[in-house]
């Protein structure tokens, strides 16, 4: 099918495929960041349940190093804040990629006479139930 496309349509199709790959990469980064954020939030919750004079250790490379309660709480809070910013950035990037995908898909369909050109006319880079499919 691709060999029969006009050069402009072939270029749009390649851009769509690149955007689909980008969307997958963003979704993977977002999932990893959200997972790390959940771990940090769980650690902060556990810290709230501890006495401030409890002996704690932090992992530094291959070592466990004793840590003060306040230092641990401050470090975890800072990490939580930066991860929340990262998730928000990834959400915005995901939205931009989705909009670009829909725009390119529309342009390509226009070039091919609006019939969809056998592309399946799917809902976008993530597909139904894919990355960014609500519920979060």
C-alpha positions in Angstrom: 0.0 0.0 0.0 2.7 2.5 1.0 4.4 2.1 -2.4 1.3 3.4 -4.2 1.0 6.6 -2.1 1.9 10.0 -3.5 5.1 11.3 -2.0 3.3 13.9 0.2 1.0 11.2 1.6 4.0 8.9 2.2 5.7 11.7 4.1 2.6 12.3 6.3 2.4 8.6 6.9 6.0 8.5 8.1 5.4 11.5 10.3 2.4 9.6 11.8 4.5 6.6 12.5 7.1 8.8 14.1 4.5 10.4 16.3 3.1 7.0 17.3 6.6 6.0 18.4 7.0 9.3 20.3 3.6 8.8 22.0 4.7 5.3 23.1 8.0 6.7 24.6 6.1 9.5 26.4 3.6 7.0 27.8 6.4 4.7 29.0 8.2 7.6 30.7 5.0 8.8 32.3 4.3 5.3 33.6 7.8 5.0 35.1 7.6 8.4 36.7 4.1 7.7 38.2 5.4 4.4 39.6 8.4 6.2 41.2 6.0 8.9 42.5 3.8 6.2 44.1 6.9 4.7 45.8 7.9 8.1 47.2 4.4 8.8 48.4 4.3 5.4 50.1 7.7 6.1 51.8 6.4 9.5 53.0 3.3 7.8 54.4 5.5 5.2 56.2 7.6 8.0 57.5 4.6 9.8 59.0 3.8 6.6 61.0 7.3 6.5 62.5 8.7 8.1 65.6 11.1 10.9 64.7 13.9 9.2 66.8 13.6 5.9 64.9 17.0 4.9 63.3 16.7 5.1 59.6 18.9 4.3 56.7 19.1 5.5 53.1 20.5 3.6 50.2 23.5 5.3 48.6 24.8 3.2 45.8 25.6 -0.2 47.4 25.7 1.2 51.0 23.1 1.9 53.6 23.8 5.2 55.3 22.2 6.3 58.5 19.8 9.2 58.0 18.0 11.7 60.2 14.2 11.8 60.1 14.0 15.4 59.0 16.5 14.9 56.2 14.7 11.8 54.9 11.4 13.7 55.0 12.8 16.7 53.2 14.5 14.6 50.6 11.4 12.6 49.9 9.2 15.7 49.7 11.6 17.3 47.3 11.6 14.2 45.1 7.8 14.0 45.3 7.6 17.6 44.1 9.9 17.1 41.2 8.2 13.9 40.1 4.8 15.7 40.2 6.2 18.4 37.9 7.6 15.7 35.6 4.2 13.9 35.4 2.5 17.2 34.6 5.0 17.9 31.9 4.6 14.4 30.4 0.8 14.9 30.5 1.1 18.1 28.4 3.5 16.4 26.0 1.1 13.5 25.6 -1.7 15.9 24.8 0.5 17.8 22.2 1.5 14.5 20.5 -2.1 13.4 20.4 -3.2 16.7 18.8 -0.4 16.5 16.3 -1.3 12.9 15.5 -5.0 13.8 14.9 -4.0 16.8 12.7 -1.7 14.7 10.6 -4.2 11.9 10.3 -6.8 14.4 9.1 -4.4 15.9 6.5 -3.5 12.4 5.3 -7.1 11.4 5.0 -7.8 14.6 3.0 -4.9 13.7 0.6 -6.4 10.2 0.1 -9.9 11.5 -0.6 -11.3 11.3 2.9 -11.7 7.5 2.7 -9.1 6.9 5.4 -6.8 5.2 2.9 -7.1 1.9 4.7 -5.4 3.2 7.8 -8.0 1.8 10.1 -9.1 5.3 11.3 -8.0 4.4 14.8 -8.4 6.9 17.7 -4.8 7.9 17.8 -1.3 6.8 18.9 -2.5 4.9 22.0 -5.6 3.3 20.6 -8.6 2.5 22.8 -7.7 1.8 26.3 -4.1 2.8 25.6 -1.9 5.3 27.3 -3.8 8.3 28.5 -7.1 6.5 28.3 -8.5 8.2 31.4 -9.0 6.7 34.8 -5.8 8.2 36.1 
